[in-house]
């Protein structure tokens, strides 16, 4: 079985595929035009974020039986086009959930304790203790939107800081345990001190957490987004930061992460966020640790191996 790999992966992937009887063709710099020319030769395809796998590609992929997404989100896959051809999709949220949970906690610590802001001030020879007095996480209610691998990882870590952790997940029930309480969205609005987003990007979640959505929170909140930027329109975040509903925001993702292509509305929001002392911004690196880079491969290969074993 031949597998085309169209993005940079940890060095371990190729040997791991060989070990389960899959022949890797590692072409991390390949262009879309070339993929279209050769995809009919492969039974497997492994991607990250660079390539959108849509009708155009799968219509030419006559032998393809699986697609592996080296990461958690599959928003760059046209699931309808893929599934109607009986092509199986694998992703690997188990591989980077720990890294994402740790990063989300780091964002929260930073915004609540003014770590990024005070670091910059000290570098500028400003020694302002009172102006950078922070808040403690202990005793706060941390609310999660979505309780999958990523939300669960963050919940476990932040619960260890003596918080109350609540979660709303539209598609799950019965998940209350010693870490998290399953609640309604209304309770999230009423109780949250911290609101952390852990949902995939879908037609339903795109632009979900907008200005009106955030206006429903009863308290001032800290906002965290380590899911997908398109879930949270940034103009609403900026307005709530200005009005005081959002005390601080830790954002690992943006609506448009190709910063050279921002439109005028996006430029305005981006300028506000980068100039605010209430924000911590990171370049989509939650889940992007050295350990997760290798672990994602292990998860993918294990799933592919199970799939191939069932086909025998």
N, C-alpha and C positions, 0 to 999 in steps of 0.2 A: 504494500500500500504506500503510495506516494503522498507526501504532505507538503504543501507550499507554505512557507513562513514569510510574511510580507512586512515585518517590522523587527526592530531590534529586540532581542530576548536575552535572558541570562544564558551564559555559555553552557549550562547544564542541559538545556532543552534538547539539543540534537542527539546526544548520547542516550538520554532518557527515552526518546522516541525510538531509536534503534533497538534499545533493550526490549521494547514491546512489539517489535516487528514492523515498525513504521519507518519508511525512508524519508528523512527530512530534506527539503530543498530550501536552504536558507538564503533568502534574497531580501534583506532588510531595506534596501534602497530602491526597490522595484517601484515603477510608476504604474498608475492605474491602467494606462493604455496597454502596457505589457502584460499585466494580470489578465486583461480581457483576451489577449492573444493566446495565453498558455493555460488558463484555468481548466480547460477541458481535459488536461492530462492528469489531473490530481483527484484523489479521493478525499483528501483532507486539506483544510485551510486554517491557518492560525494567524490571528491579527491582534493588534492593540487598538489604537484610536485613529490611526492615519487613514485607513481605508474604510469607506462605507460600502457594506455588502448589500446590494440592492438587486432589483429585478434585472438590471443590465448585466450584472456579474453572474448571478445564479442561472440566468437563461443560457449562458454559455458553459456552465459547469456541469456537464452531462454525467460525470462520474462522481461528483461530490456527495459524500455521505455524512460528513461532519464539519462543523466550523467551531474552532476554539477561540474564545475571546480571553486574552491574557489580562484579566482584570475583572471587576465586578459588573459594571454597567454594560448593557447591550443596546444602548440607544443608537449606535451606528450600524445596527443590523435591521434590515427590513424583515421582521419576523414573519409576516404574512407570506411574502414571496419565498422565503426560505422553507417554511413549514409545509407549504403546499407541494413542495418537491420532496417531502420526506427527508429533508436534511436535518440532522440533529445538531442543536446548539449547546455548547458547553461554555460556561464562564467559571470564574474562580474567586468568588467573594471570600471563601474560606482562607485564601492565600494572603489577602491584605487587610483582613478585618482588624487584626491586632494593631497594625501600624496606623490604620485610620482612627481606631479608638484612642490610641495614645496622642495622636496629633490633635484630635478634637478636644481632648482634655487640656493639651498645651495651649490651644487657642483660648479656652475658657479661663485658664489661669492668667494668661497674658492680659486679656481685656479687663478682668476683674481687679488685677493688681497693677495695671498701667506699666507692664514690664517693657513693652516695645517703646512706649512714649518716654519713659524715664531713662531708658538706655540711650535714646537719641539725645535727650537733654544733657545727660552727663557727658557725652562725647562733645557736646557744644559748650562745656564748662558751666552748665546750669545745675545747681545742687538744690532741688526743690523737694523736700521731704513731705511737707504738708500738702502740696498740690498733687502729689502722687500717692496719697493715702488710698489704700485699696479696700476691697471687701472680701470676706471669707466665703468659701463655697459651703462650708459646713452649715447645715440647717436649712439650706435653700431647697426649693422644689425644682428639679430639673425635668422638663417635659420633652419627650421625643415624638417626632412625627415619623412613624415608620419603625417597626421593630423586627428587622431582619438581622443578617449577620453584622452589619455595620452598627446599627442602633444597639444591638445586644452587646457588642464589644465596648462601646462607649458607656453604656449603662453599667456594666460590670466595674469599670474603672472609676467612674464618678461616684458610684454607690459606696466605694471604699473610703470616700471622703465624708462620710456621714451625712449624706443628702437623702432626700426623698426623691425617688425616680418614678415618674409616671410616663405612660406611653399610649398613644392612639395609633392604631393600625387598622385601616378600613377593611383589610382583607384577612385579618387574623382574629382569633378569639381564644380565650382560655389560656393566655400566656402569662398570667400573673404568677410570680414566684417570689423567692426571697430577695430578689434584686429589683424587680419592676412591678408596678401596679398597672393593670389594664384599666383604662378610663375612657370616657367619652371625650369628644373634641371640646365639648362645652366645659368639662372640668379642666382640660388643658388651658383654655382661655381664662378660666377663673383663678387657677392656682399657680401657674408657671412663673418662676423667677428667671429661669433660663429656658430657651426654646431652641432645640437642636434638630436639624432636618436630616432625615435618613431615608429618603424615598428615591426610587429610580425616576429617570426622566421618561415620561410617557405623554400621550396626548392629554391625559387627565391631569397630570401634575405640572405641565408646562404653564408657567406664570401663575401657579396656584397661590403662592404666598406673596400676594400683592399688598398694596397699601391698605385696602379695605379689610383683607384677611388679618393683617397685623393690628388693625385698629380694634379688633374684638378682644384683645388681651386686656384684662382688668388692671394688671400691675405694669409697672415699668419692667422691661425684660432685657436680658442679654440674648442676642441672636447669634446662632452658630449655623453655618452651612458648609458641610463637607460632602454634599451629595452631587448635585449638578446645578450649575449657575442659572440655567434657564428656568429653574423652578421658582426663583426669587427675583422678580423685577427690581432692579437696583434703584430706580427713581423712588419707589415706595420706601425702601430702606433709608435712603438719604433724607426723605421728608420726615420720617419718624425719628431719625437721629437728631434732626434739627428741632423737632417739636418736643423731644424728650421721652417719647414712648420707648424707644430703644436706647438703653444706657450705653451699650457698647456692642460692637459686632465683630465676630471673628469669621472671616470669609476665606475659604480655600478655593472657591470657584466663582466665576463671574459669568454673566450672560453671554459675553463675547470675550473669549480668552485670546483671540488674535488681536492684540492691542493696536496694531497698525491699521486695522480695518474698522475701528469704532465709528459709528455714525454720530451725528451731533448730539443726540439725546444720550447715548452711551458715554460720549466724551464728558458731558456735563456731570453725569453720575460718577464716573471714574475720577474726575478731578476732585469732586467733593469728598469721595472716600479716601483718596490718597492724601488729602490735606487735613482730614479730620484727625483729632487726637483721641477719638473714641473707637477707632477701628484697628484691627490687625489683619493684614492681607498676606496670603501665601499663594504661590503659583501652582495650584492643583497638585500638591505633594502629599496630602493626607493619603495614607496607604502606599506611599512611594518610598519605602525604606529599602535598604540593602537586603535585609532579611526577606521582605515580601517579594522582592524582585525574583529571588530564587524559589520561594515557597509557592508562588503562583504557578510556576512551571510544574512543580511536583503535583499540585492539585489537578491541573489540566491533564497531565499525562496519566494520572491515576483514573480519572474519569474516562479518558479515551480508551485506556486499557480495559476497563470494565465494559464499555460499549462494544469493543471489538470481541471480547470474550463471549458476550451474549449472542453475537452474530454467527459464531462458529457452529 
